[in-house]
């Protein structure tokens, strides 16, 4: 896990950072002390690192090894943002955690400062920037993570265009339009803050949270996901055509059954790549 101490919801983390607004940073540093950079993963990390723990842990181990092997013990600069009180990482969570892991595992390794790139902007702008940068990160974001982050950006209602949210979260314009319509519908009975605390999954269910029946399914799905990651690591995500064929070999009926379970994801793919439904040329 990137930050075991933080167990805040998005809204709690968001309000905490808003309360830190104050003095502007005097300059835009190119390096910062390792211990001076803080995490706010509930706000700036779009990935669900708890559900993807094994993949995340493997990624951080690889980064920690790269740090130990690098001549200067440095990785690519992380992106930080000044809250008015402290510097927070908005892109490079795994790199920052890997520095901490490497120095913890090797007591002889001394890393006082690390390279950074400072982002200047408001808290909401920093959240959007974090989403955009993380979508391009080497550790792939799941479709679910992208949808959840897009929903948060829609709920912040900062006047961003659909195109701006699409570019930040890597979801389709149609999906963003659907999210805006759902937000407008739910605001009749719930506050804007309450909607920020809802997941997109719950919002689609008219704002109702997961039931007891759904809860056991979710826990079982997470257990299966961890077993898949343990066996295949990131191979399913890196080689989807082989993964798809393996599923088809396992069961001829399973692909169509899975499609029925993912109607929103199917629409998203069709919106982004309509040619997939065109007749094949012979």
C-alpha positions as CSV (number, residue, x, y, z in Angstrom):
1,X,0.0,0.0,0.0
2,X,1.3,3.5,-0.8
3,X,0.4,5.1,2.4
4,X,-0.8,2.9,5.2
5,X,-1.5,5.8,7.5
6,X,-4.1,7.5,5.3
7,X,-7.6,6.1,5.4
8,X,-9.6,9.2,4.5
9,X,-12.4,9.3,2.0
10,X,-12.0,11.6,-1.0
11,X,-14.1,14.3,0.6
12,X,-12.2,14.2,3.9
13,X,-8.9,14.5,2.1
14,X,-10.2,17.2,-0.1
15,X,-11.5,19.3,2.9
16,X,-8.2,18.8,4.7
17,X,-6.2,20.2,1.8
18,X,-8.6,23.1,1.4
19,X,-8.0,24.0,5.1
20,X,-4.3,24.1,4.4
21,X,-4.6,27.0,2.0
22,X,-2.3,29.9,3.0
23,X,1.1,31.2,2.0
24,X,2.1,30.7,-1.6
25,X,5.4,28.8,-2.3
26,X,8.3,31.2,-2.7
27,X,9.7,29.3,-5.6
28,X,9.3,26.3,-7.8
29,X,11.9,23.8,-6.5
30,X,13.7,21.3,-8.7
31,X,14.7,19.2,-5.7
32,X,13.1,18.6,-2.3
33,X,14.1,16.7,0.9
34,X,12.6,13.2,0.7
35,X,11.0,13.6,4.1
36,X,9.4,16.9,3.2
37,X,7.0,15.5,0.6
38,X,3.7,14.2,1.8
39,X,1.1,11.8,0.4
40,X,-2.6,12.6,-0.1
41,X,-3.6,9.4,-1.9
42,X,-7.3,9.7,-1.3
43,X,-7.3,12.9,-3.4
44,X,-4.4,12.6,-5.8
45,X,-4.0,8.8,-6.5
46,X,-6.7,7.8,-9.0
47,X,-5.8,4.1,-8.8
48,X,-7.4,1.8,-6.2
49,X,-4.1,0.6,-4.8
50,X,-5.8,-1.6,-2.2
51,X,-7.6,-3.7,-4.8
52,X,-4.4,-3.8,-7.0
53,X,-2.1,-4.3,-4.0
54,X,0.0,-7.2,-5.5
55,X,0.6,-5.4,-8.8
56,X,1.4,-2.2,-7.0
57,X,3.8,-3.9,-4.6
58,X,5.6,-5.6,-7.4
59,X,5.9,-2.3,-9.2
60,X,7.4,-0.6,-6.1
61,X,9.9,-3.4,-5.6
62,X,11.1,-3.0,-9.2
63,X,11.4,0.8,-8.7
64,X,13.3,0.3,-5.4
65,X,15.7,-2.0,-7.2
66,X,16.2,0.6,-9.9
67,X,17.0,3.2,-7.3
68,X,19.6,1.0,-5.7
69,X,21.2,0.2,-9.1
70,X,21.2,3.8,-10.5
71,X,24.6,5.6,-10.2
72,X,23.0,8.6,-8.5
73,X,20.2,6.6,-6.8
74,X,17.6,8.8,-8.5
75,X,14.5,8.2,-10.6
76,X,12.6,10.6,-13.0
77,X,11.3,13.7,-11.2
78,X,8.0,13.4,-9.4
79,X,5.3,16.1,-9.7
80,X,4.5,18.0,-6.5
81,X,2.0,20.7,-5.5
82,X,2.1,23.2,-2.7
83,X,-1.0,23.2,-0.5
84,X,-0.2,26.4,1.4
85,X,1.3,24.4,4.2
86,X,3.3,21.5,2.6
87,X,4.4,19.8,-0.6
88,X,2.3,16.9,-1.8
89,X,3.1,14.4,-4.5
90,X,0.4,14.5,-7.3
91,X,2.2,12.2,-9.8
92,X,4.9,9.7,-8.8
93,X,3.4,8.1,-5.8
94,X,5.0,4.8,-6.5
95,X,8.4,6.5,-7.1
96,X,8.2,8.3,-3.8
97,X,7.1,5.2,-2.0
98,X,10.0,3.3,-3.7
99,X,12.5,5.8,-2.3
100,X,11.2,5.2,1.2
101,X,11.2,1.5,0.6
102,X,14.8,1.4,-0.8
103,X,16.2,3.5,2.1
104,X,14.3,1.3,4.7
105,X,15.6,-1.9,3.2
106,X,19.2,-0.7,2.8
107,X,20.3,1.3,5.8
108,X,23.5,2.3,4.1
109,X,21.6,4.0,1.3
110,X,21.4,7.7,2.1
111,X,19.0,9.8,-0.1
112,X,18.5,13.3,1.3
113,X,16.8,15.0,-1.7
114,X,15.0,13.9,-4.8
115,X,14.2,15.6,-8.2
116,X,10.8,17.2,-8.4
117,X,8.7,19.2,-10.8
118,X,6.4,21.7,-9.2
119,X,2.8,22.2,-10.4
120,X,1.3,25.6,-9.9
121,X,-2.5,25.8,-9.6
122,X,-5.5,25.5,-7.4
123,X,-6.4,22.3,-5.5
124,X,-9.0,21.4,-8.1
125,X,-6.5,22.0,-10.9
126,X,-4.0,19.8,-9.1
127,X,-6.6,17.0,-8.9
128,X,-7.2,17.2,-12.7
129,X,-3.5,17.4,-13.4
130,X,-2.9,14.3,-11.2
131,X,-5.6,12.4,-13.2
132,X,-4.1,13.3,-16.5
133,X,-0.5,12.4,-15.5
134,X,-1.5,9.1,-13.9
135,X,-3.4,8.0,-17.0
136,X,0.0,8.2,-18.8
137,X,1.9,6.4,-16.0
138,X,3.8,3.2,-16.7
139,X,1.5,1.2,-14.2
140,X,-1.8,0.9,-16.2
141,X,-5.0,2.4,-14.7
142,X,-8.0,0.1,-14.8
143,X,-11.1,1.2,-16.6
144,X,-12.9,1.2,-13.2
145,X,-10.3,3.6,-11.8
146,X,-10.6,5.9,-14.8
147,X,-14.4,6.0,-14.4
148,X,-14.2,6.7,-10.7
149,X,-11.8,9.6,-11.3
150,X,-14.0,11.0,-14.1
151,X,-16.9,10.9,-11.7
152,X,-15.0,12.9,-9.1
153,X,-14.0,15.5,-11.7
154,X,-17.6,15.8,-12.8
155,X,-18.8,16.2,-9.2
156,X,-16.2,18.9,-8.4
157,X,-18.2,20.9,-11.1
158,X,-15.3,23.3,-11.7
159,X,-16.6,24.5,-15.0
160,X,-14.3,22.2,-17.0
161,X,-15.5,21.2,-20.5
162,X,-16.3,17.6,-21.3
163,X,-13.1,17.6,-23.4
164,X,-11.0,18.7,-20.5
165,X,-12.4,15.9,-18.3
166,X,-11.9,13.4,-21.1
167,X,-8.3,14.3,-21.5
168,X,-7.7,14.1,-17.7
169,X,-9.5,10.8,-17.1
170,X,-9.3,9.0,-20.5
171,X,-13.0,8.3,-20.7
172,X,-15.4,9.1,-23.6
173,X,-17.4,12.3,-24.0
174,X,-20.6,10.3,-23.9
175,X,-19.6,8.8,-20.6
176,X,-18.9,12.2,-19.1
177,X,-22.3,13.5,-20.5
178,X,-24.0,10.5,-18.8
179,X,-22.2,11.3,-15.5
180,X,-23.3,14.9,-15.7
181,X,-26.9,13.9,-16.3
182,X,-26.8,11.5,-13.4
183,X,-25.3,14.1,-11.1
184,X,-28.1,16.6,-12.0
185,X,-30.7,13.9,-11.3
186,X,-29.1,13.0,-7.9
187,X,-28.7,16.6,-6.8
188,X,-32.5,16.7,-6.4
189,X,-32.2,14.6,-3.3
190,X,-28.6,14.8,-2.2
191,X,-26.0,17.5,-1.6
192,X,-22.9,18.1,-3.8
193,X,-20.7,16.9,-1.0
194,X,-22.7,13.7,-0.6
195,X,-22.3,13.0,-4.3
196,X,-18.5,13.4,-4.0
197,X,-18.6,10.6,-1.4
198,X,-20.5,8.3,-3.8
199,X,-18.6,6.0,-6.2
200,X,-19.7,6.0,-9.9
201,X,-20.9,2.4,-9.3
202,X,-23.2,3.6,-6.5
203,X,-24.3,6.7,-8.4
204,X,-25.5,4.6,-11.3
205,X,-27.6,2.7,-8.8
206,X,-29.4,6.0,-8.1
207,X,-27.2,6.9,-5.2
208,X,-27.7,3.7,-3.2
209,X,-24.6,2.2,-1.6
210,X,-23.6,-1.5,-1.9
211,X,-26.0,-3.9,-0.2
212,X,-25.0,-6.9,2.0
213,X,-25.5,-9.2,-1.0
214,X,-23.3,-7.1,-3.2
215,X,-20.6,-6.8,-0.5
216,X,-19.8,-10.6,-0.4
217,X,-19.6,-10.6,-4.2
218,X,-17.1,-7.7,-4.1
219,X,-15.0,-9.4,-1.4
220,X,-14.9,-12.6,-3.4
221,X,-14.0,-10.7,-6.6
222,X,-11.1,-9.0,-4.8
223,X,-9.9,-12.4,-3.5
224,X,-10.0,-13.8,-7.1
225,X,-8.3,-10.7,-8.5
226,X,-5.4,-11.1,-6.0
227,X,-5.0,-14.7,-7.0
228,X,-4.9,-13.7,-10.7
229,X,-2.3,-11.0,-10.0
230,X,-0.2,-13.5,-8.0
231,X,-0.1,-16.0,-10.9
232,X,-0.1,-13.6,-13.9
233,X,1.2,-10.3,-12.5
234,X,0.3,-7.7,-15.2
235,X,0.3,-10.1,-18.1
236,X,-3.5,-10.0,-18.5
237,X,-3.4,-6.2,-18.9
238,X,-0.2,-6.2,-21.0
239,X,-1.4,-8.9,-23.4
240,X,-5.2,-8.6,-23.6
241,X,-5.5,-10.6,-26.9
242,X,-3.9,-13.6,-25.2
243,X,-6.0,-13.1,-22.1
244,X,-9.1,-13.0,-24.2
245,X,-8.2,-16.2,-26.1
246,X,-7.4,-18.0,-22.8
247,X,-10.8,-17.0,-21.5
248,X,-12.4,-18.3,-24.7
249,X,-10.6,-21.6,-24.5
250,X,-11.7,-21.9,-20.8
251,X,-15.3,-21.4,-21.8
252,X,-16.9,-20.6,-25.2
253,X,-19.9,-19.0,-23.4
254,X,-17.9,-16.9,-20.9
255,X,-16.9,-14.0,-23.3
256,X,-20.6,-13.2,-24.1
257,X,-21.5,-13.6,-20.4
258,X,-18.8,-11.1,-19.4
259,X,-20.0,-8.6,-22.0
260,X,-23.5,-8.7,-20.5
261,X,-21.9,-7.9,-17.1
262,X,-20.1,-4.9,-18.5
263,X,-22.7,-2.9,-20.5
264,X,-21.1,0.5,-19.6
265,X,-17.6,-0.6,-20.5
266,X,-18.9,-2.0,-23.8
267,X,-20.5,1.4,-24.6
268,X,-17.3,3.1,-23.7
269,X,-15.3,1.0,-26.1
270,X,-17.8,1.4,-28.9
271,X,-17.8,5.2,-28.4
272,X,-14.0,5.3,-28.6
273,X,-13.5,2.7,-31.4
274,X,-16.8,2.5,-33.5
275,X,-14.9,0.7,-36.2
276,X,-14.9,-2.4,-34.0
277,X,-18.6,-3.0,-34.9
278,X,-18.1,-2.5,-38.6
279,X,-18.3,-5.5,-40.9
280,X,-14.9,-7.2,-41.5
281,X,-13.4,-6.9,-44.9
282,X,-12.6,-10.0,-46.9
